[in-house]
Amino acid sequence: MANQQPSSGNPRVDIEYRRKKSAEEMRYQIVSFTLMIFLTIVAFVAVGYEGFSGWFTVPFILLLAVIQVIFQLYYFMHMSHKGHEAPALFLYSGVAVGAITILAFTTIIWW
């Protein structure tokens, strides 16, 4: 199997390796969760602040949303791990089709 860890033949070494990997994974998830909470607070502040116009606020919030989607995919849905190339291909293909569709309908309506 693609995700199977190499076995050293020593169960203690294998358990320590898995614990180390799990701790590292948990640290990444906690950091990304904290960053997503921070980005959400920044988005609320951007909307609540009267000094920003709508021309700044909307693209800024969309940028924050894209960053949060990337965090979701790579850290919470484990897309950064080995063996997830096929789901990533389908996901990115769907994003490309969606972007092309939005671009096509936008150009049809505006021009």
C-alpha positions in Angstrom: 0.0 0.0 0.0 1.2 3.5 -0.7 0.6 4.9 2.8 2.1 2.0 4.7 5.2 3.0 6.8 8.3 0.9 6.4 8.6 -1.5 9.2 11.9 -1.7 11.0 11.0 -5.0 12.6 11.2 -3.4 16.0 7.8 -2.5 17.4 9.1 0.1 19.8 10.8 2.0 17.0 7.7 1.9 14.8 5.5 3.2 17.7 7.9 6.0 18.4 8.0 6.9 14.7 4.2 7.1 14.6 4.0 9.1 17.8 6.6 11.6 16.4 4.7 11.9 13.1 1.3 12.2 14.9 2.7 15.0 17.2 4.1 16.8 14.2 0.8 16.5 12.3 -1.1 17.8 15.3 1.2 20.8 15.6 0.6 21.7 12.0 -3.2 21.4 12.5 -3.2 23.5 15.6 -1.1 26.2 13.9 -3.3 26.2 10.8 -6.4 26.3 12.9 -5.1 29.3 14.9 -4.2 31.1 11.7 -7.7 30.4 10.3 -9.3 31.9 13.4 -7.0 34.9 13.1 -7.9 35.3 9.4 -11.6 35.1 10.3 -11.2 37.8 13.0 -9.3 40.0 10.4 -12.2 39.6 8.0 -14.7 40.6 10.6 -12.6 43.7 11.5 -12.3 44.6 7.8 -16.1 44.5 7.4 -16.7 46.4 10.6 -14.2 49.1 10.1 -15.8 52.1 8.4 -12.6 53.4 6.9 -12.4 50.7 4.3 -14.5 51.0 1.1 -16.3 48.1 -0.4 -13.8 48.0 -3.3 -11.1 47.0 -0.8 -13.2 44.9 1.6 -14.7 42.4 -0.9 -11.4 41.4 -2.7 -9.6 41.3 0.7 -12.2 38.9 2.2 -12.1 36.8 -1.0 -8.3 36.6 -0.6 -8.7 35.5 3.0 -11.2 32.9 1.9 -8.8 31.4 -0.6 -6.1 31.3 2.0 -8.4 29.5 4.4 -9.4 27.0 1.7 -5.8 26.2 1.1 -5.3 25.6 4.8 -8.3 23.4 4.9 -7.2 21.3 1.9 -3.6 20.8 2.9 -3.8 20.4 6.7 -7.2 19.3 7.6 -8.0 17.1 4.6 -4.4 15.8 4.5 -3.8 16.7 0.8 -0.1 17.2 1.5 0.4 13.5 2.3 1.7 10.9 -0.1 -0.9 8.9 -1.9 -3.4 11.7 -2.4 -2.4 12.6 -5.9 -5.5 11.3 -7.6 -8.0 13.1 -5.4 -5.9 16.2 -5.7 -6.0 15.9 -9.5 -9.8 15.6 -9.5 -10.1 18.5 -7.0 -7.9 20.8 -9.0 -9.7 19.8 -12.2 -13.0 20.7 -10.6 -11.6 24.1 -9.5 -10.3 24.7 -13.1 -13.7 23.9 -14.6 -15.4 26.1 -12.1 -13.1 29.0 -12.7 -13.4 28.6 -16.5 -17.2 28.5 -16.1 -17.3 31.6 -14.0 -14.9 33.4 -16.4 -17.1 32.4 -19.4 -20.3 33.5 -17.8 -18.7 36.8 -16.6 -17.4 37.6 -20.1 -20.7 36.7 -21.7 -22.6 39.0 -19.3 -20.2 41.9 -19.3 -19.2 42.1 -23.0 
